[in-house]
Amino acid sequence: MIDLRRTFQLEDQWCVIYLPARPNGFACMLFGDITHYVEQETCSWRQHPEREQFIRGLLHHGYTVITSNFFGRHWGSEQATKLALRLYHLSIKREILNPSIHLIGEGMGALLAMNVMEEMPDRIRSGFFINPCLDLVSYYDQEKANKLFYKRFLIEMAAAHEVSTEDVEPFIYQYFNNRYTNLETPMHIFHEMNERRYPVQSHSKPFQLKAERENRPVTLTLRMAQKSFSSLIDPAYQFFRKHEKKLS
């Protein structure tokens, strides 16, 4: 079990800081996908054995792990971004940590992670992404073709970004089209080849190829679906270590 933690609320959202027994001085902020949640006594990552093992692996390597409920299905909203920035500053103030941190983004959480990279690029060491949503325009077009989920997505987007459902489409095309193209933070992406919600051909592959053309530090690893989630512990650790040589 993960016993060392601090749980508190910011803007009515539950937040948690998981503390390692032997800190290495570095922190990771975790942004989950649409099923991610944080409550007073638990979070979604602790309800799944493989995901809990992933967090335990980070703690074993000495990382402080920081996360929040982030208003649920935020879809990269400004409100969730402001909360993430506030949580960062509070964590750095409360804990003994190097001020430059790592980010972990899964699925929809990648949008929020990249927002944080844009807001404070000098304080983000690296980004580690798992089956990320990197192109919300592509995701919108995909959902639009699926009437079963389209209406729910419109409602979620409208609530998260405080626009009407009628304005969701122009908002997405205006606000998210060609975003995240100037990020200089080192990023490594692990994407399952048969991922359906965020297909690699629509998200990670074009993102990585564009970064390669622009000589930006983005790498991509394709993985088989049958591999366990906890198998990402060592790749994450090795990637983080590469970007900890400079302490500032």
One Martini backbone bead per residue (centre of mass of N, CA, C, O) as a GRO file, in nm:
protein
  248
    1MET     BB    1   0.101   0.033   0.012
    2ILE     BB    2   0.019   0.386   0.018
    3ASP     BB    3   0.094   0.591   0.302
    4LEU     BB    4   0.249   0.843   0.199
    5ARG     BB    5   0.045   1.139   0.240
    6ARG     BB    6  -0.119   1.431   0.096
    7THR     BB    7  -0.443   1.570   0.163
    8PHE     BB    8  -0.632   1.813  -0.036
    9GLN     BB    9  -0.777   2.134  -0.115
   10LEU     BB   10  -0.847   2.292  -0.440
   11GLU     BB   11  -1.106   2.435  -0.556
   12ASP     BB   12  -1.269   2.167  -0.455
   13GLN     BB   13  -1.016   1.985  -0.515
   14TRP     BB   14  -0.863   1.698  -0.499
   15CYS     BB   15  -0.541   1.636  -0.354
   16VAL     BB   16  -0.215   1.464  -0.403
   17ILE     BB   17   0.081   1.359  -0.214
   18TYR     BB   18   0.330   1.135  -0.282
   19LEU     BB   19   0.566   0.984  -0.056
   20PRO     BB   20   0.878   0.891  -0.025
   21ALA     BB   21   1.101   0.732   0.176
   22ARG     BB   22   1.338   0.810  -0.051
   23PRO     BB   23   1.422   1.095  -0.160
   24ASN     BB   24   1.548   1.264  -0.470
   25GLY     BB   25   1.399   1.568  -0.522
   26PHE     BB   26   1.182   1.473  -0.725
   27ALA     BB   27   0.899   1.540  -0.947
   28CYS     BB   28   0.563   1.426  -1.036
   29MET     BB   29   0.304   1.504  -1.258
   30LEU     BB   30  -0.033   1.376  -1.280
   31PHE     BB   31  -0.225   1.298  -1.588
   32GLY     BB   32  -0.520   1.171  -1.663
   33ASP     BB   33  -0.776   1.040  -1.792
   34ILE     BB   34  -1.125   1.024  -1.798
   35THR     BB   35  -1.105   0.821  -1.529
   36HIS     BB   36  -0.983   1.024  -1.358
   37TYR     BB   37  -0.939   1.046  -0.992
   38VAL     BB   38  -0.984   1.239  -0.679
   39GLU     BB   39  -1.001   1.165  -0.339
   40GLN     BB   40  -0.966   1.163  -0.007
   41GLU     BB   41  -0.880   0.829   0.001
   42THR     BB   42  -0.846   0.826  -0.320
   43CYS     BB   43  -0.768   0.686  -0.650
   44SER     BB   44  -0.770   0.549  -0.960
   45TRP     BB   45  -0.471   0.432  -0.938
   46ARG     BB   46  -0.547   0.258  -0.669
   47GLN     BB   47  -0.777   0.066  -0.819
   48HIS     BB   48  -0.528  -0.034  -0.996
   49PRO     BB   49  -0.273  -0.247  -0.978
   50GLU     BB   50  -0.088  -0.142  -1.214
   51ARG     BB   51  -0.102   0.162  -1.135
   52GLU     BB   52  -0.004   0.137  -0.849
   53GLN     BB   53   0.270   0.017  -0.931
   54PHE     BB   54   0.366   0.265  -1.080
   55ILE     BB   55   0.372   0.453  -0.836
   56ARG     BB   56   0.552   0.274  -0.660
   57GLY     BB   57   0.794   0.290  -0.853
   58LEU     BB   58   0.842   0.592  -0.824
   59LEU     BB   59   0.881   0.587  -0.518
   60HIS     BB   60   1.119   0.390  -0.515
   61HIS     BB   61   1.295   0.612  -0.688
   62GLY     BB   62   1.204   0.898  -0.518
   63TYR     BB   63   0.934   1.010  -0.611
   64THR     BB   64   0.718   1.268  -0.621
   65VAL     BB   65   0.357   1.251  -0.635
   66ILE     BB   66   0.133   1.459  -0.829
   67THR     BB   67  -0.226   1.525  -0.787
   68SER     BB   68  -0.565   1.557  -0.932
   69ASN     BB   69  -0.889   1.599  -1.038
   70PHE     BB   70  -0.922   1.845  -1.243
   71PHE     BB   71  -1.242   1.851  -1.302
   72GLY     BB   72  -1.212   1.601  -1.462
   73ARG     BB   73  -1.335   1.655  -1.780
   74HIS     BB   74  -1.134   1.905  -1.909
   75TRP     BB   75  -0.991   1.925  -2.191
   76GLY     BB   76  -0.769   2.152  -2.137
   77SER     BB   77  -0.846   2.365  -1.941
   78GLU     BB   78  -0.803   2.662  -1.780
   79GLN     BB   79  -0.890   2.575  -1.499
   80ALA     BB   80  -0.698   2.325  -1.478
   81THR     BB   81  -0.436   2.479  -1.531
   82LYS     BB   82  -0.445   2.668  -1.285
   83LEU     BB   83  -0.446   2.438  -1.079
   84ALA     BB   84  -0.175   2.311  -1.159
   85LEU     BB   85  -0.005   2.562  -1.095
   86ARG     BB   86  -0.089   2.586  -0.800
   87LEU     BB   87   0.006   2.302  -0.716
   88TYR     BB   88   0.298   2.340  -0.779
   89HIS     BB   89   0.363   2.580  -0.589
   90LEU     BB   90   0.272   2.438  -0.329
   91SER     BB   91   0.463   2.192  -0.343
   92ILE     BB   92   0.731   2.350  -0.347
   93LYS     BB   93   0.676   2.490  -0.072
   94ARG     BB   94   0.624   2.227   0.112
   95GLU     BB   95   0.848   2.076  -0.028
   96ILE     BB   96   1.155   1.906  -0.091
   97LEU     BB   97   1.226   2.044  -0.409
   98ASN     BB   98   1.282   2.057  -0.719
   99PRO     BB   99   1.150   2.302  -0.938
  100SER     BB  100   1.197   2.082  -1.156
  101ILE     BB  101   0.970   1.885  -1.339
  102HIS     BB  102   0.769   1.617  -1.413
  103LEU     BB  103   0.551   1.470  -1.666
  104ILE     BB  104   0.233   1.284  -1.672
  105GLY     BB  105   0.045   1.167  -1.965
  106GLU     BB  106  -0.289   1.048  -2.015
  107GLY     BB  107  -0.444   1.107  -2.272
  108MET     BB  108  -0.612   1.383  -2.192
  109GLY     BB  109  -0.374   1.472  -1.995
  110ALA     BB  110  -0.183   1.587  -2.218
  111LEU     BB  111  -0.317   1.863  -2.251
  112LEU     BB  112  -0.247   1.966  -1.967
  113ALA     BB  113   0.056   1.921  -1.977
  114MET     BB  114   0.106   2.117  -2.220
  115ASN     BB  115   0.002   2.368  -2.084
  116VAL     BB  116   0.220   2.370  -1.865
  117MET     BB  117   0.458   2.394  -2.061
  118GLU     BB  118   0.370   2.672  -2.173
  119GLU     BB  119   0.364   2.832  -1.894
  120MET     BB  120   0.648   2.660  -1.769
  121PRO     BB  121   0.924   2.565  -1.932
  122ASP     BB  122   1.150   2.613  -1.695
  123ARG     BB  123   0.988   2.374  -1.498
  124ILE     BB  124   1.024   2.144  -1.723
  125ARG     BB  125   1.198   1.857  -1.791
  126SER     BB  126   0.959   1.644  -1.868
  127GLY     BB  127   0.762   1.415  -2.086
  128PHE     BB  128   0.532   1.145  -2.016
  129PHE     BB  129   0.352   0.940  -2.253
  130ILE     BB  130   0.017   0.775  -2.267
  131ASN     BB  131  -0.191   0.751  -2.498
  132PRO     BB  132  -0.224   1.033  -2.633
  133CYS     BB  133  -0.386   1.346  -2.661
  134LEU     BB  134  -0.263   1.568  -2.935
  135ASP     BB  135  -0.551   1.604  -3.110
  136LEU     BB  136  -0.854   1.756  -3.081
  137VAL     BB  137  -0.953   1.775  -3.369
  138SER     BB  138  -0.935   1.474  -3.436
  139TYR     BB  139  -1.119   1.382  -3.205
  140TYR     BB  140  -1.369   1.535  -3.292
  141ASP     BB  141  -1.404   1.402  -3.570
  142GLN     BB  142  -1.438   1.119  -3.454
  143GLU     BB  143  -1.690   1.179  -3.271
  144LYS     BB  144  -1.880   1.292  -3.492
  145ALA     BB  145  -1.904   0.995  -3.627
  146ASN     BB  146  -2.018   0.927  -3.324
  147LYS     BB  147  -2.331   0.954  -3.201
  148LEU     BB  148  -2.312   0.815  -2.921
  149PHE     BB  149  -2.065   1.034  -2.812
  150TYR     BB  150  -2.097   1.328  -2.912
  151LYS     BB  151  -2.290   1.464  -2.709
  152ARG     BB  152  -2.116   1.418  -2.458
  153PHE     BB  153  -1.869   1.575  -2.560
  154LEU     BB  154  -2.006   1.848  -2.589
  155ILE     BB  155  -2.079   1.878  -2.289
  156GLU     BB  156  -1.793   1.857  -2.176
  157MET     BB  157  -1.666   2.094  -2.334
  158ALA     BB  158  -1.861   2.316  -2.247
  159ALA     BB  159  -1.804   2.292  -1.941
  160ALA     BB  160  -1.489   2.318  -1.941
  161HIS     BB  161  -1.490   2.599  -2.145
  162GLU     BB  162  -1.741   2.783  -2.129
  163VAL     BB  163  -1.948   2.689  -2.360
  164SER     BB  164  -2.147   2.624  -2.600
  165THR     BB  165  -2.240   2.364  -2.791
  166GLU     BB  166  -2.242   2.540  -3.057
  167ASP     BB  167  -1.924   2.644  -2.994
  168VAL     BB  168  -1.731   2.401  -2.996
  169GLU     BB  169  -1.625   2.377  -3.282
  170PRO     BB  170  -1.495   2.660  -3.321
  171PHE     BB  171  -1.321   2.641  -3.069
  172ILE     BB  172  -1.143   2.402  -3.148
  173TYR     BB  173  -1.033   2.522  -3.418
  174GLN     BB  174  -0.915   2.782  -3.283
  175TYR     BB  175  -0.762   2.670  -3.011
  176PHE     BB  176  -0.634   2.367  -3.121
  177ASN     BB  177  -0.517   2.446  -3.380
  178ASN     BB  178  -0.181   2.411  -3.386
  179ARG     BB  179  -0.100   2.316  -3.119
  180TYR     BB  180   0.196   2.229  -2.966
  181THR     BB  181   0.449   2.323  -3.182
  182ASN     BB  182   0.672   2.476  -2.958
  183LEU     BB  183   0.782   2.256  -2.790
  184GLU     BB  184   1.097   2.195  -2.591
  185THR     BB  185   1.027   1.962  -2.430
  186PRO     BB  186   1.107   1.667  -2.337
  187MET     BB  187   0.964   1.375  -2.510
  188HIS     BB  188   0.788   1.066  -2.430
  189ILE     BB  189   0.617   0.807  -2.620
  190PHE     BB  190   0.357   0.571  -2.539
  191HIS     BB  191   0.201   0.355  -2.790
  192GLU     BB  192  -0.058   0.176  -2.879
  193MET     BB  193  -0.133   0.028  -3.181
  194ASN     BB  194  -0.461  -0.038  -3.086
  195GLU     BB  195  -0.560   0.230  -3.018
  196ARG     BB  196  -0.884   0.394  -3.029
  197ARG     BB  197  -0.933   0.673  -2.902
  198TYR     BB  198  -0.604   0.733  -2.968
  199PRO     BB  199  -0.468   0.709  -3.245
  200VAL     BB  200  -0.149   0.701  -3.356
  201GLN     BB  201  -0.208   0.822  -3.649
  202SER     BB  202  -0.349   1.098  -3.507
  203HIS     BB  203  -0.119   1.163  -3.285
  204SER     BB  204   0.183   1.065  -3.228
  205LYS     BB  205   0.301   1.044  -3.512
  206PRO     BB  206   0.260   1.338  -3.622
  207PHE     BB  207   0.394   1.473  -3.380
  208GLN     BB  208   0.676   1.341  -3.413
  209LEU     BB  209   0.735   1.423  -3.709
  210LYS     BB  210   0.720   1.727  -3.665
  211ALA     BB  211   0.943   1.740  -3.452
  212GLU     BB  212   1.164   1.625  -3.634
  213ARG     BB  213   1.160   1.854  -3.848
  214GLU     BB  214   1.210   2.073  -3.593
  215ASN     BB  215   1.412   1.961  -3.380
  216ARG     BB  216   1.249   1.817  -3.151
  217PRO     BB  217   1.226   1.642  -2.827
  218VAL     BB  218   1.072   1.365  -2.975
  219THR     BB  219   0.964   1.041  -2.876
  220LEU     BB  220   0.873   0.701  -3.003
  221THR     BB  221   0.683   0.418  -2.867
  222LEU     BB  222   0.576   0.112  -2.960
  223ARG     BB  223   0.311  -0.101  -2.826
  224MET     BB  224   0.176  -0.364  -2.683
  225ALA     BB  225  -0.123  -0.437  -2.523
  226GLN     BB  226  -0.022  -0.685  -2.333
  227LYS     BB  227   0.129  -0.498  -2.179
  228SER     BB  228   0.196  -0.376  -1.888
  229PHE     BB  229   0.177  -0.088  -1.713
  230SER     BB  230   0.428  -0.146  -1.521
  231SER     BB  231   0.642  -0.156  -1.766
  232LEU     BB  232   0.684   0.175  -1.749
  233ILE     BB  233   0.877   0.234  -1.518
  234ASP     BB  234   1.163   0.212  -1.641
  235PRO     BB  235   1.132   0.411  -1.880
  236ALA     BB  236   1.063   0.653  -1.703
  237TYR     BB  237   1.317   0.654  -1.530
  238GLN     BB  238   1.528   0.677  -1.759
  239PHE     BB  239   1.417   0.943  -1.875
  240PHE     BB  240   1.440   1.120  -1.625
  241ARG     BB  241   1.747   1.085  -1.572
  242LYS     BB  242   1.841   1.234  -1.834
  243HIS     BB  243   1.687   1.514  -1.696
  244GLU     BB  244   1.893   1.545  -1.410
  245LYS     BB  245   2.177   1.680  -1.445
  246LYS     BB  246   2.029   1.940  -1.409
  247LEU     BB  247   1.919   2.114  -1.123
  248SER     BB  248   1.783   2.388  -1.248
   0.00000   0.00000   0.00000
